[in-house]
């Protein structure tokens, strides 16, 4: 009997896909409309426009910015559009919604940028554990992207996987 230890996982030809790699790493800066509300409730158009003109938009240069309102106020849709029009030329990306919603938007954008043809007829393990909590939508999205091209998809770690999909 040979004392040679064989790493069957390394020799299996499995490709591990770590979704954490696609999670946005850069900070997301919120632009909170609450700071521009009269008495914390009302957006006055004239004052709002003046405040936006006086804003130093360079502080948002090459940053991810989400436009939101943390106050329980009715904000007219044009206000989000107006802020976005100021941010769009300087920010890396602008999203109207919460920071968590923008993280999801960026994460899905990163996933959809994957060259799925690299996984053509491969056996892929989508890594299950990591330092960053990945929401279920990401696992659904990566499955949707990979099913048309891969031989199989598994979930977990290469040494302990759960079969998800196998090409027939």
C-alpha positions in Angstrom: 0.0 0.0 0.0 1.3 3.4 -1.0 1.8 6.2 1.6 1.1 8.8 -1.1 -1.7 11.1 -0.2 -3.8 12.1 -3.2 -5.8 15.3 -3.1 -9.0 14.2 -4.9 -10.6 17.6 -4.6 -7.6 19.3 -6.4 -7.7 16.7 -9.1 -11.5 16.8 -9.6 -11.6 19.6 -12.1 -14.1 21.6 -10.1 -14.1 25.4 -10.5 -14.9 27.2 -7.3 -16.9 30.5 -7.7 -16.8 32.8 -4.7 -19.6 35.3 -4.8 -17.9 37.4 -2.3 -15.5 38.4 -5.1 -18.4 40.3 -6.8 -19.6 42.1 -3.7 -19.1 45.8 -3.9 -16.0 46.8 -1.8 -16.1 50.5 -2.2 -18.1 52.7 0.2 -21.5 54.0 -0.8 -22.2 57.6 0.1 -25.8 58.5 0.8 -27.2 61.9 -0.3 -30.0 62.3 2.2 -32.7 64.7 1.1 -33.7 65.1 4.7 -31.1 67.8 5.1 -33.0 69.9 2.5 -36.4 69.7 4.0 -38.2 72.7 5.6 -39.1 71.8 9.2 -38.0 68.2 8.4 -41.2 67.7 6.4 -41.5 69.8 3.2 -39.3 70.3 0.2 -39.5 73.9 -1.0 -38.5 74.0 -4.7 -36.8 77.4 -4.8 -34.7 76.8 -1.6 -33.9 73.2 -2.7 -32.6 74.3 -6.1 -30.5 77.0 -4.5 -29.0 74.5 -2.0 -28.1 72.1 -4.8 -26.4 74.9 -6.8 -24.3 75.7 -3.7 -23.4 72.1 -3.1 -19.8 71.1 -3.7 -20.4 68.1 -6.0 -16.7 67.2 -6.2 -17.0 65.5 -2.8 -18.9 62.8 -4.7 -16.3 62.4 -7.5 -15.7 58.8 -8.5 -17.9 57.6 -5.6 -21.0 55.4 -5.5 -23.8 57.6 -4.3 -27.3 56.7 -3.3 -30.0 59.4 -3.3 -32.6 58.8 -0.5 -34.6 60.5 2.2 -34.4 59.2 5.8 -37.3 61.4 6.9 -40.9 60.3 6.7 -41.8 63.0 4.1 -43.4 63.0 0.7 -40.7 63.8 -1.8 -41.7 64.8 -5.3 -40.1 62.5 -8.0 -38.5 65.5 -9.7 -36.3 66.0 -6.6 -34.6 62.7 -7.1 -34.2 63.4 -10.7 -32.7 66.8 -10.0 -30.1 65.5 -7.5 -29.3 62.7 -9.9 -28.7 65.2 -12.7 -26.1 66.9 -10.5 -24.4 63.7 -9.4 -24.3 61.8 -12.7 -21.4 63.8 -14.3 -19.2 63.3 -11.2 -20.2 60.1 -9.4 -19.0 56.7 -10.4 -22.6 55.5 -10.2 -25.9 57.0 -8.9 -28.8 55.0 -7.5 -32.1 56.2 -6.0 -32.8 54.1 -3.0 -31.2 52.9 0.3 -27.6 51.9 0.7 -28.6 48.3 0.9 -30.6 48.6 -2.4 -27.6 50.1 -4.1 -25.3 47.3 -2.8 -27.7 44.9 -4.4 -27.7 46.9 -7.6 -23.9 47.0 -7.8 -23.6 43.3 -6.8 -26.0 42.2 -9.6 -24.2 44.5 -12.0 -20.9 42.8 -11.1 -22.4 39.3 -11.5 -24.0 40.1 -14.8 -20.5 41.3 -16.1 -19.2 37.7 -15.6 -18.0 36.2 -18.9 -20.1 33.1 -18.4 -18.6 31.4 -21.5 -15.5 30.8 -19.4 -17.6 28.2 -17.5 -18.7 26.4 -20.7 -19.2 22.7 -19.9 -17.4 23.1 -16.5 -18.4 21.7 -13.1 -18.8 24.7 -10.8 -19.1 24.9 -7.1 -20.6 28.1 -5.8 -18.9 28.8 -2.5 -21.3 28.8 0.4 -19.4 30.4 3.4 -17.3 33.4 3.6 -16.5 36.6 5.5 -19.4 38.5 3.8 -23.0 37.5 4.2 -24.4 37.0 0.7 -28.2 37.3 0.2 -30.3 34.6 -1.5 -30.9 36.8 -4.6 -27.2 36.5 -5.6 -27.4 32.7 -5.5 -30.5 32.8 -7.7 -28.8 35.2 -10.1 -25.6 33.2 -10.5 -27.6 30.0 -11.0 -29.7 31.7 -13.7 -26.5 32.9 -15.4 -24.6 29.5 -15.3 -27.4 27.0 -16.1 -27.2 27.6 -19.9 -23.5 27.0 -20.1 -22.2 24.7 -17.3 -22.1 20.9 -17.0 -23.1 21.1 -13.3 -23.6 23.5 -10.4 -23.0 22.6 -6.8 -23.2 24.6 -3.6 -20.8 24.5 -0.7 -17.1 23.7 -0.6 -15.3 21.4 -3.0 -14.9 18.8 -0.2 -18.6 18.9 0.7 -21.0 19.9 -2.0 -24.8 19.9 -2.5 -25.8 19.2 -6.1 -27.9 22.0 -7.6 -28.0 21.4 -11.3 -26.7 18.8 -13.8 -26.9 19.1 -17.6 -28.9 16.3 -19.0 
